[in-house]
Amino acid sequence: MTLIEDYGLIGDLETAALVSRDGAIDWLCLPRFDSGAVFASLLGDSENGHWTIQPSGEFRSTGRRYRGDTLVLETELETADGAVRLVDFMPPRETKPDVVRIVEGVRGRVEMRMELVIRFDYGDIVPWVRTIEGTLVAVAGPDAVLLRTPVEHEGRNLRTHASFSVAEGERVPFVLRWFPSSEVPPEPIEPERALESTVTFWEDWAARCTYDGRWHDAVHRSLLTLKALTYAPTGGIVAAPTTSLPEWIGGVRNWDYRYCWLRDATLTLLALVRAGYVEEAGAWRDWLLRAIAGSPEDLQIMYGVAGERRLTEFELPWLAGYERSQPVRVGNGASDQRQLDVYGEVVDALYQARRQGLAASDDAWRLTRRVFDWLESGWREPDEGIWEVRGPRRHFTHSKVMAWVAFDRAVKTIERFGREGPLDRWKAARKAIKEEVLREGYNVERGAFTQFFGSDRLDASCLLIPLVGFLPATDERVVGTVRAIEQELMGGGFVERYRADAENAGVDGLPPGEGAFLPCSFWLAAVLAQQGRREDAVVLYERLLGLRNDLGLISEEYDPERGRLVGNFPQAFTHIGIVETAFTLSHGEVH
């Protein structure tokens, strides 16, 4: 089984693929991030779909890289007879999705093989395959995929095979394209021209970045990754391009992240805006207005990439799961949960985008006011919290803090930008929330803020208290919380969300066992910096950067025991942490 960190990401701003360092595409959903996978061997085996191009004999991977500030992936494979470079990319979408692979001869002559196994609907459906004027066409239900290449190929045992050789200086292209089966196959694209335009697109986008601090390369790669997780037609931003990569090998915490969490999307927006990408903020705001139209109390924590509300969760029993981690899930039942913190994150994102130069929107302000029509009383209700617990609703401390953020940013919007609104009422609500959090969320005996009101259990989400401006980082209650978290939630040098043990099952609703949730460690680094512990902050930040793979990609969690990444990959929330913490360490910025 290929390790998660052995994959690279290519994408076209509507979907994405994972490419292993040995030349296999093991995960690809077409035509959107949340569509059924045509290559699903990542969660099963080779029979569930993959596309492999590699030397036919013994070989080794000698390195890989992205071409500059792009999503063009170059992988070098070496044999006793020579070496080849595999160039993989997806042209930013204009019409139908394309995956382009170019095999470039680097040295000597190398015998190559290709194996293409197309399986629609997450590896379950074998398509009808035929060849039309040299083009392979695979059809199943509404979906069709074609392969164009000058290399001769043949079908054997429901797979497509090809053998060819590449000498130094030669380039052999392969183009895979999806299209609706009811339509005629689209016209071919010119692979080399597509490569040139793809490089230009990403380099032009990267050149707009205004971040000029330390850790430039890490920040740039994370911003490129966040851009790659954007669904361009609507402006929606997915949490990750994968589903069911386990948070603990062999465990059941296997979730579908190919949707737009308001939390992840708004934090992604903030990271992009701070780096100068205001245009993305405008597209996201338009997506938000469409997605959450309706009553504010019906606001969901997540939506489909086009704003879909029904994300029914179900399991795929024919897939064995990544390293036998079952179940494999599609959809996400957490979409029906109530999480108060998203109100704060949404209002904060709209406010911060205005601060960074996004033009005013009367529609956005009307939406904000409607949110508060409910939130003025709704903030008092319990919820499932930031960690989407599948247990009872509670008064989570972080949720209340973020409700405070919502009122705080609304007040500042009125005061700074002259918007009309019930200023005195919102100030009163802000004051009431703060008083309740300080009274109920702070455990005097423990000297720390705790997971929920009346609890004695720690939660890393309380690290956000100073980062959102609720209290200064140097406040003795924050200092005590940080000290307690360092003593009790640190494991293997990283911060756990909370103790996911048997004792906590009543809160979590799931069996124990998960990796260290990496964004929490980034939060700790940022707070340490604000407390004047800069050296400790930098050491932790660079330890986290060391977890990225050789391409600068990182997942949701890390397993200190096994020394490997776990969880969906690459994960927006973690890449947000890389960007936001770099700003804090470089410029001392706070929301």
N, C-alpha and C positions, 0 to 999 in steps of 0.2 A: 504494500500500500504506500502510495506517495504521501509524504508529509505535507501538511497544509502549507508550510513555509517554502516548499519546493515549487509552488505555483507562481506564475506571473499573471498579470491582468492585461487584457486588451478590451477595448470597447468602442462603441460608436455613438454614445450619448442617448441610446435607447435600450441597449442591452450590453452584455459583456460576456467574455469567455475566460476560463482559466486554462493556462498553458503550462504543462510541466517542463522541468528542465531537460527531460529526455525527448521532447518533441511531440507530446500527446496533448490534444485538447480534450479534457475529460469533463468539462461542464460548459454548456451553452444552451441558453433558452432563447427561442425565436418565436415571434419577432420582438418581444419586449422582455424586460427584466423578469416579469412575473408570469411569462408564458410557460407552457410545458417545455421541458428540456428535450433537445434532440440528441445531446450527448450527456448522459447521466452516469457514466462509469465512476465518477467521483463518489457517488452514493451507492454503488453496486459493484458490478464487474464489467469486463469488456463487452459482454452481451448487451449491456444497457446503453451502449452508444459511446463512441469516441472517434477521434480522427488523429491518427499517428503518422508522422513522417520522420524517419530516422534511418541511419545506416543499416544495411541488411545484416552485417556481421557484428563482431564485437566493437564497441565504441565507448567513449566516455565524454561526458559533458565538461568542457574546459572553461566555460564561463558564459555569462549572459549579461545583458544590460538593456536599458532603454536608450534609444537614440536621442541623446540630449534631453531637453524638456518636452518629451512627447510620450505617447502611448504605443510607439512602435517598438516591439520587443525583438531583440536579436539574440539568438542562442547559438553558441558554437559547439559543434560535435566533431570529435576527432577519432580516426581509425588508424590502423597501421599504414594505410595507403594514402591518407590525406586528411583533409578537414573541410567541413562545410559550415555555412552560416544559415540558420533558419530565420527568416524575417517574417514576423507575424504582426498583423494589424487589422483593424476594422475601420474603413473610411468613415468619418463623421457623416451621419445619415442624411441623405438627400431623398432617396426613394426607398428601395428595398435594402434590407440588411445584407452586408457582404462580409465574409471572412477571407482575407487574402493571405496566402502563404507563399513566400518566394524562397526557393532553395538556391543558395549562392555558393559556387565552388570557391574555396579559399586556397587550397593547396592540394596537389596531386589529383587523382581521380577516385571518387568514392562511389561505391555501389549503394543505392538507396532503395528503400521500400516504403510504400504507402498502404495503410489499411484504413478504410472508411466504413464505420458501422453507424448507420443512421437508424435511430429508434425514437419515434415520436412519443409524446405523452409520458415523459420521464422514464424512457427506456422500456415501455410496455408494448408499443405497437411497431411491428415490422412493416415497413412501407412496401408499396408496389414500385419496383425499380425497373426502368427501361432506359435505352439509349436513343436519343433523337439527334441525328446529324452530329454525332460525336459528343454530345452533351448528355451526361448522366442526369436523369430526373427521377426523384423519389417522391411518391405521393401517398398520403394517408389522410382521409377526411378532408378538412379545410386547408391542410398544410402541404406545401411542396418545397423541396430543396433540390437545387441543381449543382452539379460540379462541372467546371470547365477547366481544362488543362491540355497542353499539347502532349502529355504523357499518355500512352495507351494503358487502358485498365480493363479489368474483367471482374465478373461476379463469381464468387465461390462461397458456398455455405452461408448465404444471406449476408455476405460481406463484399466490399469492393476492394480489390487489390491492384497494386501497380508496382513494377520494378523498373528502375531507370538508373542512370549514372550521371554524375556531375563532375566536370573537370574544372580546374582553376579558371576563373573568369566567366564561367557559364552561369546563367540564371534561369531557373525553371519555375514557372508560376502555377499556382493552383488557386481557384476562386470558388468559394461555396456561397450560394445565394438562396435566401428564402423568398417565396412568393406565394400568394393565395392559389390554391390548386384549381380554382375556377378560372384563373387567368392564364394567358399564354406565357411561356417563359420570357422573362425580360431580356433586353438586349445586353450583350456582354460589356464589361468594363475593361479598360486597359490597365493592367496591374501596376506597371511602372508609373504611369501618370497618377494613379490613385495613391501610390506611395508618396509621391512628391507632394500632392495636395494635402495628404494626411499630416506629413511632417510640418508643412507650412501652417496648417490650422493650429496644431498644438504649440508650436514655437511662438506664433503670434499671440496666442492666449496667455502663455506663460510670461511673455514679455510685459504684460500689463500689470504684473505683480509689483506692489509697492513695498513689500517687506524688505528691509535692508539690514536686519540684525544678524546676530550670530546664528548658526545652524541653518544657514540659507538653503542648503541642498535638501535637508530633511523637510523643511517647511514647503519648499517648492514641490517636492514629490508628493507630499500629503495634499496640497492644494490641487494638484493634477488628478490625484485619486478621487478627491471629493467632486471635482468637476466630472470625472468619468462616471460617478454614481448619480448624475443628474439625467432625468428623462426630459430631453430637450423639447419635445412637442408641447409639454404642459408646464415645465419648470419644477415638477416634483423631484424630490431627492430621496433615493432609497437608502436604507440603513446598511445594506450589503447586497451583493449580487447573488448570494447563495442561500440555500435553505438546509437546515438540519445538520450542519457541521457541529458536532457535539461540544458542549462546554466542559465535558468530562468524558474521556474515552470510555465507551461502554455504558454511559449513563443515558438518562431520558430527557435531559435538558437540551432538546434539539428543536430549534424554532426556525420558522420561515421569516427571513429578514428582508425579503425583496419588495418591501412596501415602504410607504412614506410615513414614518413616525413624525408627528409634529415636533416632538422634542429634538430628535436627531436632525431633522430638516432645518429647524430654526437655529440650532447651534452650528450646523454647517453653513447656514447663511451668514451668521455672525463672523465665522472664521473667514469666509470669502470677502465679506464687506471690509473687514479690518485690513485685508491685503489688497484692497482697491477694486474689488469686483462688484461694483454697484449694479451693473446690468443684471447680474444673476439675482440680485435682491428684488429687482422689479419683476422678473419672471416668476420668482417664488411667491411674491405677494399676490400676483394675479392668480396663480394656482391655488393659494390659500383661500382667496375670496370665493373661488368656484367650489372648492372642496367642502368648506364648512358652512355653505349657505344653509339657512334654516334656523331653528331655535338654538341659542347658545348652550342650553343645557343638554342638547343632543350632540355637542361637539365630540367627535371621536378622537382617540389618541393617535390613530393611524388611518391612512386611506390608501387606495390603490394609486398607481402612478398617474392615472388620469382623474383621480378623485373618487374612485369607486368606494362605496361604503361596505358592501358585503364581502368579507374576507373569511368566509367559513373555513374552519380548520378541519382537515381530514388527513388520514394516513395512507401511505403507499406501501402495502405489505409486500409487493414483489421486489422492493429494493432492500438489500441486506443492511444498508446504512454504512456510513463511513467507519471503517474498522469495527464493523458489527454493532454500531451504536444505533439502536432502534428506540422509538419509531422514527421513520422518515415522515416529516409533516409538510403539508402544503396548506396555505392559509394560516391565519393566526387568531386564535380565540380571544387573545387579549384586546382585540379591536372593540370588544363590547365593554371593556372596563372603563371605570372613571378614574382619571388621574388628574388631580387638581393642578399639579405643577405645569401642565402644558399651557394653561391659561397665562401663567407668568412668562413662560418662554416665548409664546406667540406675541404678547404685548411688548416684551423686551426686544424681540427681533424687529418689530415694526418701528419701535423708538430708536434703536441703534442704527437701523438703516437710514432713518431720517437724519440722524446726527452725522452720518457719513456722506450725505449729499443726495439720497434718493428723494425724488420730487414728491411733494405732498399728494395724498390721495383721499378725496372726500369719501369714497366708498370704504377705504380701509378704516377711516375714523368712525364712520357709521357702524361698521362691524365691531370695532373696539367698544363703542358705547353699548351695543347690544350684548356683548359679552358681559359687561358689568351689570346690566339689568338682572342677570342671573347670579353673577359672582358675589354681589353685595350680600346675599344671604347664603349662596351655595358654598362659600369658603368654609362655613361651619360644619359641612358634612364630611363624613369619613370617606376614604377612597382606597384603591388598591396600591397607590404609591408608584414611585419611579421604577421599582423593580418588578412591577406587574405580578405581584404575588397571587397565587391561585388559592389563597386562603381567605379569611374574613376581611372585610373592610375595616380600616383603623384610621385614627387621626395621626397620620405620619408627619413627623416634624418637617421633613423636607418639603412635603406638599404644602404645608401652611406657609413656610418661608417663601415659596414661589408664588403663592397667592398674594403675599405681601409685595413681591416684586411686581406683580401685575398692577396693583394700585399705585405703587411708587412710580412706575414708568408712565402710567396714565396721568398722574399729577404732574410729572415733569414735562410731559407732552403739552399740557395746557400752559404751564408756566414758561416753557422755552419757545413753543411754536405758536402760542396764541389760540389754540383750539378751544371750542366751546364745550363745557361739561360741568357737572356738579362737583366743583373743586372741593368744597367743604365736606361734602358727604364722602368723597373718596379719601380725603385726608383722614377723616374720622375712622373709616374702615381700615386704612393702613395702620393707624395707631392701635386699633383694637386687635388686629392680627398680631402685631409685634408684642403687645402686652401678653396675649395668650401664649404665644410661643415661648417667651421668656419665663412665663409662670408654669406651663405644663410640659414643655419640651425639654427643659433643662432639669437634670437630676442633680440636686444639691449634694447628695451623698457621694455620687460618683464624680462630681465636679465636671460634668460633660453633658452636652446635648445627646439625646438618645433617639432610638429609631422611631418611636411613636409615643404619644402622650402617656405618661404613667409607667413607661418601660424603663428597665435598667440595661437594655441591650444597646450596644453601639451600632452605628450605621455610617458608612463612609460618605453617604450623601450629605451628612452634616458638614463635611468639609466645604461645601458650596456656600455656607452661611457668610463667610467674609468675601468670597469671590463674586457674589451678587450684590454686595454692599449692605447686607442686613446688619452686620456688626463689623467693626474693624478687626483685622487679623490679630491685633495685639490685645484685644479685649480678653480679660482673664478667663472668661467662660469659653472663648474660642481656643485660647492657649491650653486650657484643661482638656478640651475635646480632642485637640491634636495630640496631646500627650497620651491620652487614653487609647486613641486609635493606633498610634505608633507602638504602644505596648501590647495591645490585644488583637489588632486586625492585620498586623504585618506578618507575612509568611514568605520565606525565601527572598526577602528584600522587596516585596510588593504588597500592596494593600488589598485585602479582601473586601467585598461589598459589606458583608456581615458574616457572622458565623453560620455557614450553611451546614449545620450539624443536626443531629437527631432532635436536640432540644429546641431548635428553631423551626422544626417542621410545622408546628402549629401556626406560625406566621407565614412561612414560605409556601406551604401546601405541597412541597415536593420532597423526594428523598434527598439526603445529603450528597455532596460531591460536586464540585465545580472548581475551575481554575480561578486565578486572581483576575478580577475584572479590571482591565488595564486603565480605563479612564480615571478610576479612583486614585491610582498612583500619580497620574498627572495632576489631579486636583491637589493632592498633598504637596507636590513639588511647588505648585503655584502659591499655596498658602505659606509654605516655609519661606519662600522668597519674600512675601509680604511681611512676614514676622522678622525679617532681618537675618534669617538663616540661609543666606544665599549659597554658601558653599554646599550645605546639605541638599539644597534644592537642585543645584546643578548636578551633583553626584547622582541623585535619584533620576533626574531627567535624562542624563546620558546613559544610565543603566537601562532605562526604558527604550531609548533609541537603539540600544544594542540588541533588543529583541526583534527588530525589523529583519526581514529577510534581505538577501543581497540586492534586491530591487527596491528596497525602501518601503515595502508593504508590511502591514501588521494586522493581526486579527483582533477579535474582541477580548480574548482572555489568554492567559499564560499558565501552563501547568509547571510550577517550580519543581515538583518531584520528578517529572519526566524530562524537564528542560525543553519544552516544545510549546508552540502556539496551539491554541484550541479555540473553538467557536467559529462563527461565520467570518468569511475572509474575502477581500479586505473589508474592514469594518469602519464605517464613517465616524462613529463615536470616538474611536481610538485615534484616528487621524486628526479629528478635531482637537483632541488633547495635545497632540504634537504641535499644532499651529498655535492654539490659544496659550499654551504654557510658554512657548517661545516668545510670544508677545509680552507676556507677564515678566519673564526673565530679562528680556531685552529693554522693555520700555516701562515696566511696572503698571501696565494697564489693568483696570478693573472695570467690570460692567458698570 
